[in-house]
Amino acid sequence: MTTFAEKVIAFNKQLQYQGNLPSDFNVINPYLDNPETLVVMQQFYNKYYNDNLKRKFIIGINPSRHGAGVTGVPFTDTKRLYSVCDIKMQSAHTHEISSVFMYDMILAFGGAELFYKQFYINSPFPLAIVRETKPNSWINANYYDDKQLFDMVKPFMVESLKQHISMGLETEEVFVLGKKNASFLAKINQKEKLFGKMTILDHPRYIQQYKSKDKLSYIDNYIRLLSGL
């Protein structure tokens, strides 16, 4: 039987966006851009997902260029990949604020091994999106930042979500990071009927950036909702 890790690795290896994009947007595919990303991504999934357990699905927006856009692991920059997961990346060094919150929450939950046994994190658009704000100056972008962008990437997102579900994820309840993300996913879900209950969690970036003084209460709330309490 194929392990959960093997399914995720196979999914990531074949990932390629070949659809259209508005002229000021671009997609970063870390699996094609950096050979070491493939190596560390495989190490991560073989370490934490080498089984056939059914997991709960936590759905982000799309990877950032400093997090999964480099490591290939959602909400994991190179610092946390090494300090928590003991997987070192030689070719890149990144710090990503969402990763800081996520790993503080994972630690409070009981650690990476316990957390990843129960949860799988990915995004409806599983590659990083960037937008050109002035010539050769790119910033992180979200799939919903522009209506034309959303319309163009939506078929790819739906297919990606279906592929994630086929790996053996629970669909009765999913956890969605970010209120705006949830509103867009609710529209998709209304048509596609992919998930039952959608439980919304504030996005780690929002918490870390604007609510850092209340971080512990946000962590408590995450753990309460993820644990079904």
C-alpha positions as CSV (number, residue, x, y, z in Angstrom):
1,M,0.0,0.0,0.0
2,T,1.3,3.5,-0.9
3,T,2.1,5.6,2.2
4,F,0.7,9.0,2.8
5,A,4.2,10.4,2.3
6,E,4.6,8.7,-1.1
7,K,1.3,10.2,-2.3
8,V,2.3,13.7,-1.2
9,I,5.7,13.4,-2.8
10,A,4.2,12.1,-6.1
11,F,1.7,15.0,-6.1
12,N,4.5,17.6,-5.5
13,K,6.7,16.1,-8.2
14,Q,4.1,16.4,-10.9
15,L,3.0,19.9,-9.8
16,Q,3.0,22.3,-12.7
17,Y,0.8,25.3,-13.5
18,Q,0.3,25.7,-17.2
19,G,-2.8,27.9,-17.2
20,N,-3.0,31.6,-18.0
21,L,-2.1,34.4,-15.6
22,P,-2.7,38.2,-15.7
23,S,0.4,40.0,-17.1
24,D,1.6,41.3,-13.7
25,F,1.4,37.9,-11.9
26,N,3.8,35.0,-11.9
27,V,3.9,31.5,-10.3
28,I,7.0,30.2,-8.5
29,N,7.4,26.4,-8.5
30,P,10.1,25.5,-6.0
31,Y,10.1,21.9,-7.1
32,L,11.3,23.0,-10.6
33,D,13.4,25.9,-9.5
34,N,15.6,24.3,-6.9
35,P,16.7,20.6,-6.9
36,E,17.4,20.8,-3.1
37,T,13.7,21.7,-2.5
38,L,12.7,18.2,-3.8
39,V,15.3,16.6,-1.5
40,V,14.2,18.3,1.8
41,M,10.5,18.1,0.9
42,Q,10.9,14.3,0.6
43,Q,12.9,14.1,3.8
44,F,10.1,16.0,5.6
45,Y,7.2,13.8,4.4
46,N,9.1,10.5,4.8
47,K,9.9,11.6,8.4
48,Y,6.3,12.6,9.5
49,Y,3.9,10.9,7.0
50,N,5.4,7.5,6.5
51,D,2.1,5.7,7.3
52,N,-1.5,5.3,6.1
53,L,-3.3,7.3,8.8
54,K,-6.3,9.4,7.9
55,R,-5.6,13.1,8.6
56,K,-7.5,16.3,9.1
57,F,-7.0,18.9,6.4
58,I,-5.7,22.4,7.2
59,I,-6.1,24.7,4.1
60,G,-3.9,27.8,3.6
61,I,-4.1,30.3,0.8
62,N,-1.1,29.7,-1.4
63,P,2.6,29.3,-0.3
64,S,4.7,32.4,0.3
65,R,8.0,32.7,-1.5
66,H,10.0,32.6,1.8
67,G,8.1,29.6,3.3
68,A,6.9,26.7,1.2
69,G,8.0,28.6,-1.9
70,V,11.5,27.6,-0.9
71,T,11.2,24.5,1.3
72,G,8.3,22.8,-0.4
73,V,6.7,22.3,3.0
74,P,3.7,24.5,3.9
75,F,4.2,27.1,6.6
76,T,7.8,26.0,7.1
77,D,10.8,28.3,6.4
78,T,14.3,27.0,6.4
79,K,14.9,28.1,10.1
80,R,12.0,25.9,11.4
81,L,12.8,23.1,9.0
82,Y,16.1,22.8,10.7
83,S,15.5,23.9,14.3
84,V,12.2,21.8,14.7
85,C,12.3,19.1,12.0
86,D,16.1,18.7,11.9
87,I,16.3,18.9,8.2
88,K,19.0,21.3,6.9
89,M,18.7,23.2,3.6
90,Q,22.1,24.4,2.3
91,S,21.0,26.4,-0.7
92,A,18.6,28.8,1.0
93,H,18.0,30.6,4.3
94,T,14.6,32.0,4.9
95,H,12.5,33.5,7.7
96,E,8.8,33.6,7.3
97,I,6.5,35.1,10.0
98,S,3.6,32.6,9.4
99,S,6.0,29.8,10.0
100,V,6.9,31.4,13.4
101,F,3.3,31.3,14.6
102,M,2.6,27.9,13.1
103,Y,5.5,26.2,14.8
104,D,4.9,27.9,18.2
105,M,1.3,26.5,17.9
106,I,2.7,23.0,16.9
107,L,5.0,23.0,19.9
108,A,2.1,23.9,22.2
109,F,0.0,21.1,20.6
110,G,2.6,18.6,21.6
111,G,5.3,18.8,18.9
112,A,5.8,18.2,15.2
113,E,5.5,14.4,15.4
114,L,2.2,14.4,17.2
115,F,0.8,17.3,15.2
116,Y,1.7,15.9,11.7
117,K,0.3,12.5,12.6
118,Q,-3.1,14.1,12.8
119,F,-3.0,17.0,10.3
120,Y,-1.9,17.7,6.8
121,I,-1.5,21.3,5.6
122,N,-1.6,22.5,2.0
123,S,-3.3,25.1,-0.1
124,P,-5.9,25.2,-2.8
125,F,-3.3,26.8,-5.0
126,P,-0.2,24.9,-4.0
127,L,2.5,27.0,-5.7
128,A,3.7,30.5,-4.7
129,I,2.2,33.5,-6.5
130,V,4.0,36.8,-6.9
131,R,3.0,40.2,-8.3
132,E,5.2,42.7,-10.1
133,T,4.6,46.1,-8.4
134,K,7.2,47.9,-10.4
135,P,9.7,46.6,-13.0
136,N,11.6,43.6,-11.6
137,S,10.1,44.2,-8.1
138,W,7.9,41.3,-7.0
139,I,5.8,40.8,-3.8
140,N,3.9,37.8,-2.4
141,A,0.3,37.6,-3.8
142,N,-2.8,35.7,-2.9
143,Y,-4.9,33.8,-5.4
144,Y,-7.9,36.0,-4.5
145,D,-6.1,39.4,-4.8
146,D,-7.4,39.9,-8.4
147,K,-10.6,38.7,-9.9
148,Q,-9.1,37.8,-13.2
149,L,-6.3,35.9,-11.4
150,F,-8.9,33.9,-9.4
151,D,-10.9,33.1,-12.5
152,M,-7.8,31.8,-14.3
153,V,-6.4,29.7,-11.4
154,K,-9.8,28.3,-10.1
155,P,-9.9,25.1,-12.3
156,F,-6.4,24.3,-11.1
157,M,-7.4,24.9,-7.5
158,V,-10.4,22.6,-7.7
159,E,-8.4,19.8,-9.3
160,S,-5.6,20.3,-6.7
161,L,-8.2,20.1,-3.8
162,K,-9.6,16.9,-5.3
163,Q,-6.2,15.4,-5.6
164,H,-5.4,16.2,-1.9
165,I,-8.7,14.6,-0.8
166,S,-7.8,11.4,-2.8
167,M,-4.7,11.0,-0.6
168,G,-6.9,10.0,2.3
169,L,-7.9,13.2,4.1
170,E,-11.0,13.6,6.3
171,T,-13.6,15.8,4.6
172,E,-16.4,16.0,7.2
173,E,-14.6,19.0,8.7
174,V,-11.8,21.1,7.3
175,F,-9.8,24.0,8.8
176,V,-9.4,27.1,6.7
177,L,-6.8,29.7,7.5
178,G,-8.0,33.2,6.9
179,K,-11.5,34.7,6.6
180,K,-11.2,35.9,3.0
181,N,-9.7,32.5,2.0
182,A,-12.7,30.8,3.6
183,S,-15.2,33.0,1.7
184,F,-13.6,32.0,-1.6
185,L,-13.4,28.4,-0.7
186,A,-17.0,28.4,0.5
187,K,-18.1,29.4,-3.0
188,I,-16.0,26.6,-4.6
189,N,-17.4,24.1,-2.0
190,Q,-20.9,25.2,-2.7
191,K,-20.5,24.0,-6.3
192,E,-18.1,21.1,-5.9
193,K,-19.3,19.7,-2.6
194,L,-15.8,18.7,-1.4
195,F,-16.1,19.3,2.3
196,G,-18.7,19.3,5.1
197,K,-18.1,21.8,7.9
198,M,-15.5,24.6,7.3
199,T,-14.0,25.8,10.5
200,I,-12.2,29.2,10.1
201,L,-9.0,30.0,11.9
202,D,-7.3,33.5,11.8
203,H,-4.4,33.4,9.4
204,P,-0.9,32.9,11.1
205,R,0.5,35.9,9.2
206,Y,-2.4,38.2,10.5
207,I,-1.9,37.0,14.1
208,Q,1.9,37.4,14.0
209,Q,1.8,40.8,12.3
210,Y,-1.2,42.5,14.0
211,K,-2.1,40.5,17.1
212,S,1.2,39.3,18.4
213,K,0.4,40.5,22.0
214,D,-2.6,38.1,22.0
215,K,-0.7,35.3,20.4
216,L,-1.1,32.8,23.2
217,S,-4.9,33.1,23.2
218,Y,-4.8,32.6,19.4
219,I,-2.7,29.5,19.9
220,D,-5.1,28.2,22.6
221,N,-8.0,28.8,20.2
222,Y,-6.2,26.9,17.4
223,I,-5.6,23.9,19.6
224,R,-9.2,24.0,20.9
225,L,-10.7,24.0,17.5
226,L,-8.3,21.6,15.9
227,S,-8.9,19.2,18.8
228,G,-12.6,19.5,18.4
229,L,-13.1,20.8,22.0
